[in-house]
Amino acid sequence: MEPPNLYPVKLYVYDLSKGLARRLSPIMLGKQLEGIWHTSIVVHKDEFFFGSGGISSCPPGGTLLGPPDSVVDVGSTEVTEEIFLEYLSSLGESLFRGEAYNLFEHNCNTFSNEVAQFLTGRKIPSYITDLPSEVLSTPFGQALRPLLDSIQIQPPGGSTMGKQVQRN
């Protein structure tokens, strides 16, 4: 019996604040934040992410965010591209429709964590998934929540994946 093909799975991490969170968070929140994280999963030669437009894909580093600030090796998967695209299609019709996006509770990092677990059985780093609760645990975060809840993020440059999952 032939060993299964293994495909690398990477987590691309972008700081949407471009370093401002590191400098301003002690003053504004009373605690140090290293960044405001946007994440995506890179597997099968494409980058997949979730925003207010739903699940999107692009070539790795192909959004207007440019190259990631860091890359985390999540592991490897035996999940083929065909099965993975079917999985994404079902997610896009259920849990990760564009209208389900919420900056604090159901965002790109929620998506990356879900997909990483599906592909590798491993979660993404907790410093990323814990960020919303860290911000909201501060008085300033609570005061800003109504404004922040209205923010919809969709990194420009990707192709939104509809019912028929298509690749660029």
Disulfide bonds with the S-S distance in Angstrom:
none
